[in-house]
Amino acid sequence: MSNVIDFLERMGASVGLRTAGTEGLARELTAAAVDEGLAQAILAGDASVLREQIAPGVFYAIQMEDTPPEENEEQDDEETSVHMRRHRA
């Protein structure tokens, strides 16, 4: 499992890996000894399969609006600009 995490970290830091073609990326995945199922998900760009195999289950993400509230507009305590989203991995 750590091989895929290390590879994804390296991929995020390397423009060459992010822009590599399928064949080049496949060679790098093989060289990094990434599990075949995870490698196929990376090559296919399938984030949902990758997420399910790395961290299965339900996770939550907070999404905040990027625009500040109007100064004249008073917000009620129950009404905030933070929204919770439930994701199923």
N, C-alpha and C positions, 0 to 999 in steps of 0.2 A: 504493500500500500504506500509506503514512503517513497517508492520509486516514482509513482504517478504524481505525488505532491511535489517532489523535487523537480520533476519535469515541468509541471504546470507553472511552478515558480520561475524556473529558468525561461520558459516560453514567454511569460509575462514581462520578463526583463530584457528579452532579446528580440529586436525587430526582425532579425534574420529568421528566427523560428516562427514568429507570428505571420510572416509573409512567405514562408517556405511553401513550395508546392506539395502536393500529396505525397509524391515519391520521396522527397527530401524529409518531410515530416515523418513518414513511415520509417525511414532509415534511422532517424534520431530516436524515435520511440523504441525501436528494436535495440539500438545501442544502449539506451537507458534501462532496458529490461522491464519495460512497462507491460503489465498484464494484457493479454490479447484483447479481452473484452473492453477494457478501458481504452486501449489504443484505438480500437475501432470506433468507440464513441467520440474520441478526440478527433480522429480523421473525418468522421461524419459531421462534426460540429454539433453533436447532440448533447446539449447541456443537461437535459432532463435525465437521460440514461446515465451520464457521468455522475450527476448528483445522487441519483438513486444508488449507484454502486459504491460511491465514496461515503456518503452520509445519508442512509435511508431514514425515512420518517418524515414527520411534519416539522417545519421550522417557521418562525415568524420573522417578518421584516417590518421595520417602521419606515414609513414614507412621510417626509415632511414637505410641506409646500415651500417653494423657493421665493414666494412673494410675501413681503411683510404685510401684516394687517394695516388697514388705514388708521391713521391716528385718531380720527373722529369716530371711528367705529369701535364700540365697546364689545369685547368678547365675553360671553357667558362662560363660567367655569366648565360647563358641560360641553361647550362647543369650542373645540380647539382645532389647530391646523395640523395636528398629527393624526395620521390614519394608520390603522394596523391592517396588514395584509397577511392572510394565511396562505402558505405555500405547501403543497404536497410534493414531496421529493419523489 
